Amino acid sequence: MGDNSFLDWPFFEERHRALRANIQRWVQEHAADIDDADDRKACRQLVRRLGEAGLLDYACPKPGGSLDVRSLAIIRETLAHHHGLADFAFALQGLGSAPITLAGSDELKERYLPGTREGRSIAAFALSEPDAGSDVSAIATTAKRDGDHFVLDGTKTWISNGGIATYYVVFARSEAAPGIKGLSAIVVDADTPGFRVAEEIQVVAPHPLARLTFEGCRVPAARLVGEPGQGFEIAMATLDIFRASVGAAALGFARRALDEALARVLAREQFGKKLADFQMTQARLAEMATAVDASALLVYRAAWMKDRGAERVAKEASMAKMYATEAAQEIVDAAVQLFGAEGVVKGSVPERLYREVRALRIYEGTTEIQKLVIARELRRRESPR
């Protein structure tokens, strides 16, 4: 599968190299036969198979374990290279359960995490709303305390795994404090009365999404994750871990596009010679390969820093997410161009990559938001103490 020399970089240990080889074997043997035409059915199958193989342990660690971000990134890159929906299924088990892993009570961890890592339960992270996407402080969903319960009212949208999740970590306004200070994280089971999947949203690539509504939805107060008003902090801590892994998924798409393009130009003849012999083709390949390596360096630097114990890697994770997703879009587009008309044939690898890569520049913080985060962190570093 292309060039694996990056595994010799000092970011990695032998266990990471072994993991890469294991994931390559797994995805070829256990994901290749899954048809993503029905993305909801396919996601359920993939989650179950990932759990049976023990791979969800990396996204949802066992008691006493911790999230190794380099392992998350390696798995996401490798899965994305072969099967975009397999990457999605893996990542959402981690993203959806991470608030519980990071801040949940022992009771919540015992109730939700074993089924998540075994693939029996499907997790979801419910943050976005119709009027609160990038602006988390605008969240309007409420969670009012009523004795031993919270009563949730409001709407969430663009929720990955919406409609197939067993449980949702919902971010809602539970406190009187304004903006981000009033938010809390609460676990809502999919069968809770007052919760409803209002709409299944179809997008350009296989990706189960839904709009959710809460109408007098009563949830035991024990389902609160962390402390009241700690929701924003929990959400950002979760994204701090998984944001760089979005860059890793983009890197997987980009490597696949480069591999496919290189094979194409080495085989295709035009005007009496291989496409690879044209200087314009060589220049394009050089640009693609350089962008792949630059993306990998940023992604694995952020992951390495987090694994070494950095409390926050907001700047580094945002750089990785921003650059790798933007670069992947350009690399995939270049591959389509090198394939010519065959690159836009429905079902071809370049066409599939073209659809799959686009959403990565939007979810878990748009490119524009990543720029603001990076600039904010730069200003904070230089501000007088």
Helices and strands as residue ranges (DSSP letters): G 5-8, H 14-30, H 39-52, G 55-57, H 69-82, H 84-103, H 106-118, E 123-126, G 136-138, E 142-146, E 149-160, E 167-173, G 179-182, E 183-189, E 195-201, E 209-220, G 221-223, E 224-225, H 231-267, E 269-270, E 273-274, G 275-277, H 279-307, H 314-339, G 340-344, H 349-358, G 359-361, H 367-382
